[in-house]
Structures are given as C-alpha cells and as structure tokens.
Amino acid sequence: MGIEIERKFLVKSDGWRKLGCAVRYAQGYLCSDRNRTVRVRTVGDKGFLTVKGRGSGIAHPEYEYEIPYNEARTMLDELAEKPVIDKTRTKIPFAGFVWEVDEFFGDNSGLIMAEVELSSPDEPFERPPFLGREVTGDKRFYNAHMRKMPFKLWKDTIPEFREQHYLVTVSLHLAVSVQC
C-alpha cells in the first residue's frame, strides 16, 4: 500500500519563482467524497490516475498510475466533475527535500501553496524562506474541496489575503521567466 505523508503551507513571497521550472497541471475528480477521491490529471504531456483514501493525521493511502495522455484528457473533458483544477507546479529542492509549489488559476487564482512529502509524520525538515503559515489539515486547501468551493469565494476569510500580504497577479507571473 502506498502512503502519502505531506505538510502544506501558504507561500508568502516570490522567492521560489527562480528556483525551478513550472509545469502545467489539469486535475479533475471522478469521485470525491469524505472517504476517497479518484483523481485524473495531466502533467505536461503525461496522464495519471490516482486513488486516495481517508487516513489519519497527515498520512493517507495513495495509489498513482501513469495512463496515456489522450485517455487522461478525455476523462478530464468528459467524466471529471467540473470545474477542473488548473495550476502550475514547480519542484524545488531544499535541504534534502523536494518542495512542490502550486500556483492556482481560474476560480482559485491568487492562491499559492507549497507542500513537502515526508517519510514519517514526525520527520524533521527545514522550512524554505518563502513559506508562510502551515495549512495542513485545513480542508479548504485540498484540491478536491477547492473544486467544489473555489478560493475566490473564501479568500477574504484568510488573514494573509484579507490584509493583502501576498497576492499574485497574472502580470507578475508573466514577467518572471525561468530557463528550463
């Protein structure tokens, strides 16, 4: 059985942008309820099918399989619950871990989160300087929840956004270029 152990954080600065290359993700849900999610996604030119179960704490059972891109695209277009999550993911090595920074678009525009996968729930790690507040366990920040209740509907309830400490604009995103 595959187990995913991850911690999620808000991102508070642009310090991560030049540290990796962004890859476009389209992510949809074929099933999303309290006990399980079945997700299909495209990552660049690859497709994946992922089944996640309900876990305890920050550990959850997870099984992921690569599938043909065209089949993943068809599932997103014809079978996935709408809307589909649109984001880029930038993988950044830092202090022995790979941090994944997700920048969301569409109805979730303005939200940027970072996550790290651990080998155990209590594994120590060093926080990169661009990390803000931890949001692990806050269901609002799960992609399956954001599909149903997009960030634009509740971002004003988050102090970091209400106070406008860090909002990303499309012009800022387009102005930064990273050679990959």
C-alpha positions, 0 to 999 in steps of 0.5 A: 500500500502506498502512503502519502505523508505531506505538510502544506503551507501558504507561500508568502513571497516570490522567492521560489519563482527562480528556483525551478521550472513550472509545469502545467497541471489539469486535475479533475475528480471522478469521485470525491467524497469524505472517504476517497477521491479518484483523481485524473490529471495531466502533467505536461504531456503525461496522464495519471490516475490516482486513488486516495483514501481517508487516513489519519493525521497527515498520512493517507493511502495513495495509489498513482498510475501513469495512463496515456495522455489522450485517455487522461484528457478525455476523462478530464473533458468528459467524466471529471466533475467540473470545474477542473483544477488548473495550476502550475507546479514547480519542484524545488529542492531544499535541504534534502527535500523536494518542495512542490509549489502550486500556483492556482488559476481560474476560480482559485487564482491568487492562491499559492501553496507549497507542500513537502512529502515526508517519510514519517509524520514526525520527520524533521525538515527545514522550512524554505524562506518563502513559506508562510503559515502551515495549512495542513489539515485545513480542508479548504486547501485540498484540491478536491474541496477547492473544486467544489468551493473555489478560493475566490469565494473564501479568500477574504476569510484568510488573514494573509489575503484579507490584509493583502500580504501576498497576492499574485497577479497574472502580470507578475507571473508573466514577467518572471521567466525561468530557463528550463 
